[in-house]
Amino acid sequence: MTEMTSPAPLARTAVIVGASGGIGAALVQAVSERGEVERVFALSRRRPLDLPPKASWLSIDLEREATIDAAAAAIGEADLVIVATGLLQDQRQAVERSYRALTTEAMARSYLINTIGPALVAKAFLPRLPKDRRSVFAVLSARVGSISDNGLGGWHSYRASKAALNMMVRTLSIEVRRERPLALCVALHPGTVATPLSAPFQKGVPTEKLFPPELAAEQLLRVVEGLSPRDSGRFFAWDGSEIAP
Ligand SMILES: NC(=O)c1ccc[n+]([C@@H]2O[C@H](COP(=O)([O-])OP(=O)(O)OC[C@H]3O[C@@H](n4cnc5c(N)ncnc54)[C@H](OP(=O)(O)O)[C@@H]3O)[C@@H](O)[C@H]2O)c1
């Protein structure tokens, strides 16, 4: 991450996509607590139970582009958008331990939720980033989506969909820079966070490396605040270190 003398003000209007998720809900809370943030939009399929007073909820389903467009149109200009949705496994599909387990359905769903959905959010929100000041479009990726870091194998669909997401971020950043030189488009790795997504895999993770969602959200916002436009297109971990693609 580029060295900066002081952190940038976070945002005036913040949008968190995936507000019903473990990290998404904590991000809504954390951005709402920042004095400089005037408007917070929490986007998800289900309305989260505990919304801070500053936050407004809008319905969104990544599988239906019209819902993404409608939310973006209702919000208008936004200078911080964080996409915190994602699918690792659920009742319909398990992470693969071997190529023998690959199925068309699981691969297609992983790409749909982890790559295509965030790309459609970018399509709707990038034109709404301000042109005259710093703004950030960030997606939550995962270190396992780094091709060069992959020494273990497994989790084929999740890894590949996150690698594709990282490529999407880099590609978008090049285009965004032409019209909005102060805008950033980045991928972020939150660390291992105690949420439903990681619940089946938390055994064996040392306590100090399993972040409560509230801590993960704060760490991610600190990274976002420390980024400069030169960092656009890159992939950063929760501690600000860069992850190689
Ligand atoms: N937790 C970790 O250790 C960890 C590590 C590395 C990376 N990450 C990444 O961080 C992000 C957030 O993870 P998390 O741990 O907070 O997961 P989570 O608690 O399972 O939340 C996932 C979120 O994605 C939403 N979502 C899934 N499909 C959707 C769809 N079709 N339309 C709209 N929303 C949809 C869920 O909404 P519903 O509530 O409507 O299902 C939920 O809000 C993910 O991208 C994940 O890959 C997490």
The ligand as a Gaussian input file, in Angstrom:
#p B3LYP/6-31G(d) Opt

LIG

0 1
 N      -15.276000     -15.134000       6.469000
 C      -14.066000     -15.322000       6.012000
 O      -13.215000     -15.934000       6.711000
 C      -13.652000     -14.825000       4.659000
 C      -12.326000     -15.046000       4.234000
 C      -11.933000     -14.578000       2.973000
 C      -12.827000     -13.922000       2.178000
 N      -14.126000     -13.722000       2.616000
 C      -15.055000     -13.038000       1.692000
 O      -15.733000     -11.998000       2.379000
 C      -17.047000     -11.828000       1.830000
 C      -18.084000     -11.845000       2.948000
 O      -18.011000     -13.098000       3.603000
 P      -18.780000     -13.413000       4.976000
 O      -17.830000     -14.237000       5.749000
 O      -19.345000     -12.175000       5.553000
 O      -19.935000     -14.371000       4.427000
 P      -21.457000     -14.574000       4.873000
 O      -21.642000     -14.209000       6.299000
 O      -21.815000     -15.942000       4.416000
 O      -22.213000     -13.497000       3.971000
 C      -22.366000     -13.679000       2.592000
 C      -23.262000     -12.595000       2.045000
 O      -23.425000     -12.806000       0.628000
 C      -24.797000     -12.609000       0.335000
 N      -25.246000     -13.253000      -0.894000
 C      -25.022000     -14.512000      -1.312000
 N      -25.672000     -14.719000      -2.478000
 C      -26.300000     -13.559000      -2.783000
 C      -27.151000     -13.106000      -3.853000
 N      -27.508000     -13.912000      -4.871000
 N      -27.636000     -11.849000      -3.852000
 C      -27.326000     -11.014000      -2.826000
 N      -26.543000     -11.364000      -1.794000
 C      -26.051000     -12.622000      -1.782000
 C      -25.516000     -13.186000       1.536000
 O      -26.847000     -12.748000       1.519000
 P      -28.072000     -13.616000       2.148000
 O      -28.006000     -13.309000       3.606000
 O      -29.264000     -13.063000       1.463000
 O      -27.783000     -15.048000       1.810000
 C      -24.669000     -12.592000       2.652000
 O      -25.043000     -11.254000       2.880000
 C      -17.215000     -12.954000       0.782000
 O      -16.915000     -12.450000      -0.490000
 C      -16.148000     -13.959000       1.181000
 O      -15.733000     -14.730000       0.073000
 C      -14.554000     -14.153000       3.820000

